Amino acid sequence: MDYLSCADTAEKLRITVRRVQQMCKQGELPGAVKDGRTWLIPVNAVSEDLNAQKKPLPIGVSDFKAATIGYYYVDKTLLIRDFLDTKPMVSLFTRPRRFGKTLNMDMLRVFFEKTEEDTSVYFKDKQIWQCGDFYTRHQGQYPVIFLTFKDVKCLTWEETFQKIRILISLEFMRHSELENSSVLTTYEKEQYHRFASDSATEVDCQMGLQLLSMLLHKHYGKECIIIIDEYDTPIQQGHNCNFYLEIVNFMRNFFSGGLKDNPHLAFGFLTEILRVAKESIFSGMNNLKINSILDESYSEYFGFTKEEVKDILSYYEKAGKYQEICDWYDGYQFGNTEIFNPWSVINYIADKCFPKAFWQSTGSNEIIGEIISTATPETTEDLYKLLCGEKITTYIDTSVIYPEIQNNPYSIYSFLLVAGYLKVAAVYPQNDGNFMCDVAIPNKEIAFVYEKEVLNRTNQNNVSISISQAIFSGDTKKLEFLLEEFMIKSISSMDGVNEGFYHGMMLGLCAVLGNRYRVRSNRESGLGRFDIQLMPLVNGIPGFLFEFKHTNDAHVDLASLAEKALQQIDEKKYDTYLRAAGVNSIIKVGIAFRGKNAVVKRA
């Protein structure tokens, strides 16, 4: 029989060598044989018809069995290897929404859970099965408790508890083997029936993990694995809907019984967006290993790596879209690994590679509104700097909690980072276990979400568009009118106390020009630092330089002050950077502010 190498097969099928290797492992190329560290593929197994029937993309699929059988699956099973190498008693993974947490937790359930079905068939063609007996002997050996709170999004504590109680009841029902167990006592079976019949009280439910793990341990003679997915979803709802104390108190007792000093526990896995250690939910739990987005452990298992994205694009014959997919959905940094947003990548390919902000529709953004409503002028200016493509340096507390967003200005950036709205550009570890970080917006998708959310939340979107049009057309009278109208409607007489306030306001109003200009603030150019520069991203349009002046003195002529601002642009040669970049047409704008009045001059 004639054979082809992986490279020859990849060329014939117009896919990557790595994808061919995966097809060999998964049995998609009949007769392929391992030859040392490579594969040999029968010539008659390689047909272009293989590309005719593509597996569908797993949009919204969080069931591991379904994902591996019927869809294109990105193999993340080495997460199991990395876990078994260290075996922490309880592992907590913090990642943004839609980065594969639920699918990975279901993968762990299918791998470890002891069932009548031989579930090893779902792993024999995966990477974990090539790691040896030390790892595979754990497959199918443990009773597993699995709960996901990702859909517990109710408006009241009463509705929230009712939904949690039903989820607990369903998990008891899933273990129906306990009903006729020969080793459980009559009283233990009565306890089982009380939960399975949805008759448990709130106090009963707080002990649900402890009771079910005890019953399963006794029935199987083996300690349990407990998996809790997105447990902070109802906590965020509690914060948004004023039942925060009730849900935190419930979760504290619920987890304490199941995960703290529980003799019936083998291992525990939890996922969330925000770590809530400060809530004392895990108080005294010294067996908890936290894996945040700043940690190297497990960094490549949530989201897609560069090679995985290249494989997907190659499989669907879209390799030429790699740069566009990088611009829109790359940019995240988990530990030392560059990560793409998986939800957006698969939706982009499914949507015929038309780029748009898929991620914004996957969850509520009330927290963004809360951030904006409580932000100081300094924080607002920094948020707009981020929107304009700049980096800011800030303290990051990886154990930020929801109530702190209102009281601690630094927690805003901590939340935005762990929730997926920012990326880490540089890390400076601190002695308290937290970090100073340079943070920035990761990609075009998030810039779009920022533009929509930040501008809409501050009611600036429509006026920003009008002001940007006046700036672009050089209409100083219209710009004066719009600025004064905006300030009359939007700012307090106490706001305009210094030039910095107006600088931040103008930076936000210029942000809507981000599709045509790179907006820069307070950068070195010539003999000083300009206030705002608009660097054209499109050939043939002018660049802009803004200089602002402010006075509280009613006797100062604003027109003269605006002229001084224009003179400063020339005297300090602020146009040096633009001209060095090849921008010859430059519009210089001087604006003088006093209270809710403005005078605009241009040259």
Steps between C-alpha positions, in 0.01 A plus 500: 500500500622849414513755782519876522679705764313747718648786297388349168153431640473856634593642160247281320217586740608866533516481879779521758731213595375529857142451382607185306661365817178563691297321230731200529460488880123530473467227237382735227759359254439122479812288501733771628788345696747647744860491377720612785393855585310559176213345302473323166168535321376261227468677164148365451394652836583850382223641288389855451154371589625512860467877480150484354324410826626727774410442861272775632641756740404449868308825549338488842600135555619438856435125508836325462365179347299691241790733425745217434265282294311741280701823484845640437667455839815678617677249722545635853537163675856570614338712770438162667871414481604830652251456782607143581864610510427713808162380635395803708200419715291784353584687179340834417517631142415865434438587135271738306162380378488294180860381528415129528460455875180293488621273219825434687317422822273257317813343349632443853167348601494256207865404555486432873141384555428134568199397290358191334605643162860452387588868465863430410386499134475879517869531593689225315555728200589800719836624623445385860492136387853529363634603844512151649343280765577737789232729359257268325453275804298783661246487216153397613602432860320764713145596593450858383272783613456758224312830530505801271357833612557676167124540441403608852411858406193590704373834627430404863656282767183289521514416128875443519473256789213316329714452189804389701283254694374351174856467367604320819192275476580413138854403596367270771261350243790449257648263758197272508728206581479619861127427515550125508849494649568191708743683729292806594279491808127570490558842655767586241262402220233723656748787492570424136126499416444832677750671273409308185131588546584873530378515861819636657499826696757777464697363796482150349635627168793667671602148602426351157858449382605346829204258508521388136878449519454290815233282338704448182817424698319237702330347191814480283765469769684783325530870585311745275607759249295820529479733198329839532485713185455880499394520861539880499216556249231515774740710712519761223120489473477550874721806471295641212159419650555571873515150650878484524520416871249215466681327212846544657379352829346203318812436290727524805317220681445299179870489413618462858314171533616362167854629456642583843621209714265259321624141548287391204678729252766374259540820294302813429484726197338843485474766232398865513569840349592678825680342791300569815744398772438823689137403543624232745321239288820297519612622842749265657525284188873439470450232233395749229727555196402815309580520130434853373564651158834629633623151592695275261324180611230380256551816294445330161186303589241777511471674163684421177875525442652634177568150365147385580355798315722431199381139500134603510545747216688241297230238557228736377723627216518853641876525565512839327284646780762449771610864524143625516413250772810615693396865474150430625521213751865454608691698759416326827791389717436218747821435689763486225259378232347713227129417484215562255137535606360156402134604486574780257737293286248225430217750445721697259569192290135390513390848395699474174796686653319829540662668803279646769471509877352156574611497864295803608173309452595215735431666833370805676716809531327664797833506678640732232218743572579485870866571431419802284240637741745500793820588310699807601606746227850350518366148455275610214798656324697175541207299361500723195876466467448125484236550233750707303747211496725613785632295791461599863689370804286393792492282811324167443335318789419147382253451786281797408135468604187663362426749783852646475430634151316795653749571777844423361595673172779250432253210510348628175805387304528176696144415409539599135814288474366178649168542320671515159473870414874565536825320429826504694781664304759477780502366856689631805442256794450652845592357839134469605433242228328745268641688203569832337409455136501689175153433359343575163202405285587166338346524153249663266209302639547633851569850367158479336340386826675783684391759247140385521484450875709794621356759265142378536521478878617861521234613250774637279458288190280728289671823606841335447408426139384859444811643664727268303333616180559864597866422580547314172345781295692771689176685587611694809168678557306173492760341727465787751121468496504120544757510780307759696172315443661177616647660813173671590318166486769270640739658749465660839618852573735331750664281233697750296755590764814435298630433152529126570122466518451653155788297363329177609165618366649577158689172493171316545326704234783433254489125568221446248751594228696182575409337170677776305759629746738374764419723793801585720511702820785678682780366280844645434538682168735784407587704808224381733188291545188564294157465658328287232621385159290330231729292277320407173453129433370575149704664225386842378338631819657764726658449838392704804674656800305633799625727776270593788501796739285562804421792725266572788554873466190670357713791375722288273409513132444140383571590136846629593560191713409275208745692279772438762424129474554517124827687546622233740447230235731692264755610758539150642502341153233248600452413132845332484368147556223531241733643236758228566222247434435660161190700594528833318148634549465586869215691661593670828223571750522713813209488746456717810254391772335677791219323681252396231637739238750430224669694219660311212774632271668313216792542265 
